[in-house]
Every structure is written in C-alpha cells, then in structure tokens.
Amino acid sequence: MIGEAQLAAVKPGAILINTSEAELVDPVPLRAALLNGRLAAAAMDGYYIVPAPSAQNDPFGLMALGADRFLVTPHAAGATEESFRAMLMANVESIKNVLDSGEDPRVVNPGFRDHARWSPVGRRASSP
C-alpha cells in the first residue's frame, strides 16, 4: 500500500509510523526514503522477518540504520497494563461462560462445537 509513489509524496523530513503489518510498506523504497532524507525516521510494530534479523543479516538493510532512524517493536505496541488486564478479564469471563452454559458471545467460530470432542462441565452434568 505504501511504496515509492506514496513516500515521494510526503513532506521531506516526515516520520512514518506503521502500527499494522510490516508488508503494507515496501521495504526497498522505505530504506531509500530514510537514506535520502525524505523520511526523517520510521517506526514499525513488527518486521518483515520474524524474528527480526540482526543488522548484518537483514536483507532489506533497515536494521542497520539504527534506532534513531528505524525503530521496530515486537508487534506489541498496543500492549499496556490496561490492555492485558482487559484481555485477562475477558478470557476469564469467556471460560466461565463456556463452562457454565457452553456458550460465549465472544466465540467467533461457533461451528467448532460440531467437531469438539469435549463438552462443557454444565452440559456433562445433564448428559445421560
């Protein structure tokens, strides 16, 4: 989605922050834009290769630019104490819902039940 044409259109000295998948930004023009000053810096939540390579082994040459020009987080930019607490509470509630009734509104693929070899505790008690 972001390639040479898009990077050429930004103001010189802009900073690119990609909080989505790395592949949305073409690495070759990204490196060129960082080297020629079109971009002052770039930050990405995740890298093209997992785990991210060392500067010596990076085929795109981005890791060698240094943290002052190119910063990568381990696809965890949204990980905060509050988000972890909310996920934990949602998981506990979901487990309780499934164990109590066999249902949970957060399940995104309810068809799994047709193939599951287990049954919730609540259903086991009423099963013949």
N, C-alpha and C positions, 0 to 999 in steps of 0.2 A: 504494500500500500504506500509505503514511503520509500521512494527511490531517488534517482538523480534529479529528475524534474522537480519533485516536491522540495528537496533540500536546496536546490538552486533558487527557489522562490522565497526562502526565509531571509529575514534581515541578517546581514553579517553580524556575527557575534552571538547569535541566538543559542539557546540551550535546549536540547531535545531531551524530553523525559518520556520514556516508554514504559508504562505500567502494565502493558499487555504482553503478548507473546513476542519474543525477540524477532521472529521471522517476519513480522509486519514491517520491519525496517531492513532494507537491503544493506548488508554489511559493507560491500565494496564502496558505494557512494557515501556511506556514513563515514568510513575511515577517511576518504578523500576530503569530505567536508570538514572533518576535525583537523586534518593536516593543513588545509589551505585557509583556515580561519572562518569559513562560512559558519561553522558551529564553534562556539567557544568551548562547549562541553556537551556530553551526552550521559544520561543515566538510564539504566535498563533494569527492570525487575526480572531477571533471568537472562540466560545467554543462549546462543545458537547451539552450543555443545554443552551437554550435561554429563558430568560436572564440568564447570568452566576450565579450560586448559590453562597452563602456565603461559606466561608471555612468550617463552621460547617455542611452545608447541601450538600456538594459536594460528590457524591457517588464515584468519582474517586480519591479523596484525592489530587488533583493537586492544587486547590486553596489555600490549607493550606501550600503549600511550600514557599509562599512569592514571592514578585515581583523580588527579586534578583535571584531566581531560575526559576520562571514560570511567564511569563507576557502574559496577554490577552488584545487585543484591541477589540473594539466593531465592528468587521468586517468593519472597516473603514480605514485601513492602507493606502489606496490609496486616501483618501480624503484630498485634498490640495486646497488652494485658486485657483490655476490654473485649477485643475480638475473640481471644482464647476463652475467656470466661463465658461469653455468649455462646460459643460453639460447644463448650462443655455442658452448659445447662441445656441446650437444645438436644444434645446427644443423650443426656440422662433422661430427659423427658420422652424422647423417642423410644428409648429402650423400655421405659416404664409403660408407655402406651402399647407397644407390641406385646410385652409380657402380660399385661392386664387384659387386653382385648384382641390382640392380633392385628390391630390396625394402627396406623400413624399417618397423619395428614402430610408429613414431610416426605414420605416414600414417593420417589419419582418413577419407579418401575413396579407398580403393584402386581404385575403379571408374574413376578418372581415366585409368588406363593404357589402358582400352579406346578412349579418344579422343585419347591423346597422339600427337603426330607426331614424337616423338623417342624414342630408345631409349638406355638407359644404356651407358656405354663397355664394360662387361663383356659385355653382350648383343651389341653391334655386332661385337665380335671373333669371336663364334661364329656370327654371321648369315651366310647364303650370299651 
